[in-house]
C-alpha cells in the first residue's frame, strides 16, 4: 500500500488535497470511480488483489495494534456503536479520534518517508 501511495505522487503531486482527486482537484474521487481506479491499478501493476475497503480494515488494525480502543476506531470509521453502548453512551470521543488520526499519520509517514 505504501508503494501505491508513493506512486500517486507522480500523476497527482505530493501537495494534493485528496489522495486521489476527482474531476476537479478540489473534489475527491467518487466511491464508484475509486473502485474502478483501484481495479485498473491492480491489473496494471500486478498488485495483490485488494479493494478500497481494505484500507479501512488496515487503518483499524494498525490503530488497534498501537493502543487505540475499538470504540474509538469504530467512531473513526463512521460506525454506530452497537448494543447497550448505542443506547446509553452518546459520547463522540473526538479527542481520542484525533489521537488516532494523528497516530495513523505518524505510522504512514514512517513508511512513506
N, C-alpha and C positions, 0 to 999 in steps of 0.2 A: 504494500500500500504506500509506503514511504516513497519508493521509486516512482510510482504512478503520480503522486502529488508533485514530486520534483519535476516530472516530465511535463506537467501542465504549465510550468513557468515559461517554457519556450513559446507556445502559441498565445498565452494569455497574460504574460508578465508576472513578476513576483509581487507587484504592488496592487493587484486587483482587489476589488471589494468582496467578490464571491469566489469560491474555489473554482467553479466553472460558471462564467457569466452566461446569461441568456442572449436573446437577440440584441438587447441593449446592455452595455457594460454595467448599467446601474440596476439591472434586474437579474435575479438568479435563473438558472435553467429550470424549466418545469419538471415535475416528477416524471412525467412520461418521457420527455426528452432525455432526462438523466438515465433512465433505464436503457434507452436506445444507444446513448453515448457509451455507457459502460459496456454494453454488449459488443459494440464495434471495437472498443479498446481491447476487450478480452480476445476477440478474434484476431485483430491486427498484431497485438503484442504477444500473443500466445501465452497470456496470463492464466494462472489457475482460475477456474470459474468462480466468480463472485457477483453479487448483486449489491446495489447501493444500500439496501437494508443491512447488509453485513457490517457496514461502517458503524451503525448504531449498536450492534452486538459487540463490536470491538471496543467502542468507547466505554460501554458499561463494564465489560470485562476488565479493561485496563484500570478504570477508576476503582472498581471493587478490589482489585489486586493491590491498590495503593491506599486502601482505607476509607474510601468514600462509601457511606452506608447505602444499602439498597433503596430505602425510601427516597433518598436524595437523587440517586440516578434515575429512579422512576419518574420523578418530577422533571428532571432534566430532559427526559425523552418526551415529556408532554403527556405521560400516562396518568390516569387517575389511580389513586391508591385503592386497594381492594378491602373487602371485609369491614370490620369494625372501624379501622382507621379512616376509611372513606366517610363514615357516618359521623364519627366523633372528633376527628382531628382535621381541622381546616387550615393548618399552618402551611405555608408555601416553601419554607426552607430556602429562601432566596439567598441569604448569606452563605449557606452551605453549598448551594448550587454554584455560586460564584467561585468558591474554593475549588469545586470540582472542575469547572471550566478552565480556571487558571492552571490547575494541575495537569489537565489533559493537554493544554497548550505547551506547558513545560516538557511533557513527555514527547510530544511531537517535535518540538524544537531540538531536543536532544538527538532525535533520529534524523531530522532534516538537515541540520547544520553542523 
